[in-house]
Amino acid sequence: MRLFLKGAEAALPTSTGTGTSISQARVVRLVNTASGADHLVTVQETAGGTTVGSFTVMRSSTEVIEKQASHIVWAADAAVKASAVGFTN
């Protein structure tokens, strides 16, 4: 799989009220830059709204998620960084 970069990487906000849609991205690459801790990532319909789902990004690992453009993402720690991506072949 190759990724098409659609924006700059930035640390995720760390609370439900400050989540970001990552520029309305539908596909988001997440990386946990912490080498000693796993961190929870949460996707919500709106900031402070209903939780769509959550999962743990293991230390020093990368995940790609697909979400609705309006959904917001936040993490338990700013060590989790995100960037908007798309798939290319």
N, C-alpha and C positions, 0 to 999 in steps of 0.2 A: 504494500500500500504506500502510495506517495501522498503527501499532504500539500495542499495549496494554501499558503499563508495569506490570511485576510486582515491581519492586524498585529500590532505590537503585543508582546507578552507583558503581563502585569500581575502583581500579587492580587489574589482574590480578597475582597472584604471579609471581615471576620465576625460579622453579626447579621442576623436575619433582617434587620431594618436597613442595612446598607448593601445588600446584594446587588449584583450587576447582571445585565443581560449580555454583557460582553459585545456591545454594539449590535444587538439584535441577532447575534450569531445562532445558527441552527446546529452547527457542529463546533465543538470546543475541545481543544487539547489541554489537558491538565497535567502538571508535573509537580510532584512533591519533592522539593529541593532539600528537605531535611534528611540527614543521613541517620538520625537516631530516633525518629518518631513517625508513626503513621497518623494521618489526619482525616477527619470526617469532612466530606463535601455534601452539601445539601442543595437541591434544586427546588425552588418554590414558584408558584404561579405568579405571585407579586411579592414585593418586599414586605416581609412580615405576614404574608398570606399563607395559604394552604400549601403544605409540603407535598411535592410530587414524588420525591424519593430522596434517598441519601445512600452513600456508600463510603467506604474507607479507601483512600489512596495510600498504598503502602509506601514506606520510606524509600526514597531514591527511585521512584517508579513513575511511569507515564500512563495516562488513560485518555481515551477519546470518548466523548459522550455526544449524543444527539438529543436536542431538546427543542421545544417550541421557541420561536424567536423572542417572544415576550417573557418567557420564563427567566428567572434570575437565579444566580449561583453564588454561594458563599462557602467559605471553608472555616474550619476550627482554628486555623493558624495561617498567617501570611506567608509561610513557607510554600504554600500551594499557589502556583502561578498558572495563569490561563491565557490562551490566545485563540482567536477565532480562526478556524481552518475550514477547508473544504477538501474533498477527495478529487484526485486527478489520476489519469492513467497514461 
